[in-house]
């Protein structure tokens, strides 16, 4: 598949959404609602659960399965209250020393009048700011679409993994093509240029691991095997992160983001 | 002034802001009301139109001239320039063009200065360098500034103007949002004071990171401030946006700004804030 074909595949609805991951990987999931400020955004689902014998806080951006469900979850495009709910649950996790696992799958934060009125930019900024010093391990998995700031707001993590066909990008290829080349039909070229695929991000040092995907998520045996192996890997990684002293964990997290970027010097 | 100028449509701007229309050699025309002035009378009025008060777009150097005490600004990392990390089509040419257009090497100026006699770190984004977009260099320079301020226990004053994260550096630009926010957090945890001055326009990844993280956040009047740009929102919801949407007063009334401060009063406001936090 080309990068753009992969992106189209992440949007096809033929892949498990965050709710399916929560269902398959954890036991005793108890969903918690609301940001305690304005409302409950169903584009973001979260709560507490067991990963094997480890209590964890789980948060996911949920796109919904069928049409009705998609509308209910606003197609996985969160409003500010979604990000604020996530932050509330993360702070709760920090208090009770629970590791945090997030599943990222969004075309981007919602663009709307209400979202701006309630401070979409401020809500995302707060998450980046607070997550950087959250004194508990954070592991994020980009399972489908990693749409810009709306994805990053749940992915300032110690460890970031991506599914093989997932993408994670500063801008949608359509948006990029229409801004730069005034032609959204050039989305495929933009996708190639933006290099938002898992392999490119791994090479750039942005993510720690690429998770291989089954060829077909609708085949039950393949899907079960996929979830089983992911569950083992998640538990392993959480144990590794939990074994680090909190100050070391935070220093590593800061450094992980601190080192991203490249520049030259021009003395002229 | 002539009537034609009065009804003249504003030039194409970043997002509806006021743009300088250069007339003859040293004459400037305010695109909001069309009045023409020589450069000196605009300068005397803090780069605002003496007749209608409309703001001319201000370069980073000029803003430093108005904000900092005379001859106190010492620039950091002036020689830092961007790399075409992704081999993105047309990026190298754009960088060269931007540098030539505005005479700066990148989209932000960082350094230390005095404001009303108080030492402070300062960053000012450059609207004419690829719309103040944030790539590696902008992220790195601002991060270094916050780290320096943390170490020296200095406040930070930051002026934002930006179209958001720079597309041509892809995911690396997006990560700058987390990187700068992390440095702001460390500065804050260390007791450092951070004042944000938001100017027209500030959108996208800059709004969704360090623009909204100040202890005190103020904006110039009429500035467009938002996460999504108004055109994107209009296309998404297929409705016309209400008057004044995403402008400074709108943000003030929704609780996201501490104050809207006119250009002419900015320096006094900042000086007072620095004195209280000194």
Contacts between the chains, C-beta under 8 A, distances in Angstrom:
chain1	res1	chain2	res2	distance
A	109	B	208	7.9
A	109	B	227	6.6
A	109	B	228	7.9
A	111	B	227	7.6
A	111	B	228	3.8
A	111	B	232	5.3
A	111	B	233	4.9
A	111	B	236	4.6
A	111	B	237	7.7
A	112	B	233	6.4
A	112	B	236	6.6
A	112	B	237	5.7
A	113	B	233	6.8
A	113	B	237	6.8
A	113	B	239	7.8
A	113	B	241	6.9
A	113	B	242	7.4
A	113	B	245	7.1
A	115	B	227	7.2
A	115	B	228	7.5
A	116	B	226	5.3
A	116	B	227	6.5
A	116	B	228	6.9
A	116	B	233	7.0
A	116	B	245	7.3
A	116	B	246	5.9
A	117	B	250	8.0
A	117	B	254	5.4
A	118	B	254	7.4
A	119	B	212	7.5
A	119	B	254	7.0
A	119	B	255	7.7
A	119	B	256	5.2
A	120	B	208	7.3
A	120	B	226	7.8
A	120	B	227	4.0
A	120	B	228	7.1
A	121	B	207	3.5
A	121	B	208	4.3
A	121	B	211	7.2
A	121	B	212	5.3
A	121	B	225	7.8
A	121	B	226	6.7
A	121	B	227	3.9
A	122	B	207	7.9
A	122	B	208	8.0
A	122	B	212	4.3
A	122	B	256	5.7
A	124	B	208	4.0
A	124	B	209	7.5
A	124	B	227	7.0
A	125	B	181	6.5
A	125	B	207	7.5
A	125	B	208	5.3
A	125	B	209	5.1
A	125	B	210	7.3
A	125	B	211	7.5
A	125	B	212	4.1
A	125	B	213	5.4
A	126	B	212	7.6
A	126	B	213	7.8
A	128	B	177	5.9
A	128	B	178	5.0
A	128	B	181	3.8
A	128	B	182	7.6
A	128	B	208	7.8
A	128	B	209	5.8
A	129	B	181	4.7
A	129	B	182	7.8
A	129	B	184	6.4
A	129	B	185	5.0
A	129	B	213	5.6
A	130	B	185	7.6
A	132	B	178	7.0
A	132	B	181	6.3
A	132	B	182	4.0
A	132	B	185	5.1
A	133	B	182	7.9
A	133	B	185	5.5
A	133	B	186	7.8
A	133	B	189	6.8
A	148	B	165	7.6
A	148	B	174	6.3
A	148	B	205	7.5
A	149	B	165	7.7
A	149	B	174	7.2
A	149	B	177	6.4
A	149	B	204	7.4
A	149	B	205	5.6
A	149	B	208	4.4
A	149	B	209	7.9
A	149	B	227	7.3
A	152	B	174	5.8
A	152	B	175	7.8
A	152	B	177	6.2
A	152	B	178	6.1
A	153	B	208	7.7
A	156	B	178	4.9
A	156	B	181	7.8
A	156	B	182	7.8
A	168	B	171	6.1
A	168	B	174	8.0
A	169	B	170	6.8
A	169	B	171	6.5
A	169	B	174	7.5
A	170	B	165	5.0
A	170	B	166	7.8
A	170	B	167	5.9
A	170	B	169	7.6
A	170	B	170	5.5
A	170	B	171	6.0
A	170	B	173	5.0
A	170	B	174	4.2
A	170	B	205	7.5
A	171	B	165	7.6
A	171	B	167	5.1
A	175	B	232	7.8
A	176	B	167	5.2
A	179	B	167	7.0
A	180	B	90	7.6
A	180	B	167	6.7
A	189	B	89	7.8
A	193	B	86	6.8
A	193	B	88	5.2
A	193	B	89	5.7
A	193	B	170	7.9
A	194	B	86	7.3
A	194	B	88	7.9
A	194	B	167	7.2
A	194	B	170	4.7
A	194	B	171	7.8
A	195	B	86	5.4
A	195	B	170	5.6
A	195	B	171	7.5
A	196	B	170	6.5
A	196	B	171	6.3
A	200	B	171	7.9
A	201	B	171	5.9
A	204	B	85	7.9
A	204	B	171	6.6
A	204	B	172	6.7
A	206	B	171	5.5
A	206	B	172	7.7
A	206	B	175	6.4
A	254	B	182	5.3
A	254	B	186	7.4
A	257	B	175	6.0
A	257	B	178	4.6
A	257	B	179	4.6
A	257	B	182	5.7
A	258	B	143	6.9
A	258	B	179	5.8
A	258	B	182	6.8
A	258	B	183	7.7
A	260	B	136	7.8
A	260	B	172	5.9
A	260	B	175	4.2
A	260	B	176	7.3
A	260	B	179	6.1
A	261	B	135	7.9
A	261	B	136	3.4
A	261	B	137	7.6
A	261	B	139	5.7
A	261	B	140	5.1
A	261	B	172	5.9
A	261	B	175	7.4
A	261	B	176	6.5
A	261	B	179	7.2
A	262	B	83	4.9
A	262	B	85	5.3
A	262	B	136	5.6
A	262	B	172	7.4
A	263	B	80	5.2
A	263	B	81	6.4
A	263	B	82	6.2
A	263	B	83	5.9
A	263	B	136	5.4
A	263	B	137	4.9
A	263	B	140	6.0
A	264	B	80	7.7
A	264	B	81	5.0
A	264	B	82	7.5
A	264	B	83	5.4
A	265	B	79	4.8
A	265	B	80	6.4
A	265	B	81	7.0
A	266	B	79	5.5
A	266	B	81	4.4
A	266	B	105	6.3
A	267	B	79	5.1
